[in-house]
Amino acid sequence: MRFECEDAVRVLQEAVGLLTFETTKNSDGSVTLVCQFATFLVKSRKFTTAFRQQKAVDELKRTAAKAEILDFSSALDVFPD
């Protein structure tokens, strides 16, 4: 299972330019971002403004390809002091 998840992350990293982004406005005025590529679907947390949502999209496009994979399922400390 772990290796399948890592493979899925790598596929997303390689195809970051092919991701599509859809914005939905919630009844409370916040914005939710939906990111899709092929069978992958990611739904974000709520953003309080469209500016913050766009900032997140820009950051994702800029850094996703070089992001490292963190494994929180192991007993190892992912963020050592």
C-alpha positions in Angstrom: 0.0 0.0 0.0 2.8 2.4 0.9 4.6 1.9 -2.4 1.3 2.3 -4.3 0.8 5.7 -2.6 4.3 6.8 -3.4 3.8 5.8 -7.0 0.6 7.8 -7.2 2.5 10.9 -5.8 5.2 10.5 -8.4 2.6 10.3 -11.2 1.1 13.5 -10.0 4.5 15.2 -9.7 5.4 14.3 -13.3 2.0 15.4 -14.6 1.6 18.6 -12.6 1.2 20.6 -15.8 -1.8 18.5 -16.8 -3.8 19.1 -13.5 -7.1 20.9 -13.8 -8.4 23.1 -11.0 -12.0 23.9 -10.3 -13.2 26.3 -7.7 -16.4 26.0 -5.8 -17.9 28.7 -3.6 -19.4 27.5 -0.3 -22.5 29.0 1.4 -20.3 30.5 4.1 -18.4 32.5 1.4 -15.3 30.4 1.6 -13.7 28.7 -1.5 -12.9 25.1 -2.0 -10.4 23.9 -4.6 -10.8 20.7 -6.5 -7.7 19.4 -8.3 -8.1 16.6 -10.9 -5.9 14.5 -13.2 -7.1 11.3 -14.8 -8.5 9.2 -11.9 -6.9 11.3 -9.2 -9.2 13.8 -7.4 -8.0 16.0 -4.5 -10.2 18.4 -2.6 -8.6 21.1 -0.6 -9.5 22.7 2.7 -11.6 25.8 2.6 -9.9 29.1 1.6 -11.2 32.3 3.0 -10.5 34.3 -0.1 -10.1 33.6 -3.8 -6.6 35.3 -3.5 -5.4 32.6 -1.0 -6.8 29.9 -3.2 -5.0 31.2 -6.3 -1.8 31.5 -4.2 -2.1 27.8 -3.3 -2.6 26.8 -6.9 0.4 28.8 -8.0 2.5 27.3 -5.2 1.4 23.8 -6.2 2.3 24.3 -9.8 5.7 25.7 -8.9 6.8 23.2 -6.2 4.9 19.9 -6.7 7.4 18.4 -9.0 10.3 18.8 -6.5 8.4 18.0 -3.3 9.6 15.2 -1.1 7.3 12.4 0.0 6.9 12.2 3.8 5.8 8.9 5.3 3.7 9.5 8.4 2.8 5.8 8.8 6.2 4.8 10.2 7.4 5.1 13.7 10.3 7.3 12.6 10.3 11.0 13.4 9.7 12.7 10.1 10.7 16.1 11.5 13.7 15.4 13.8 14.9 18.3 16.0 
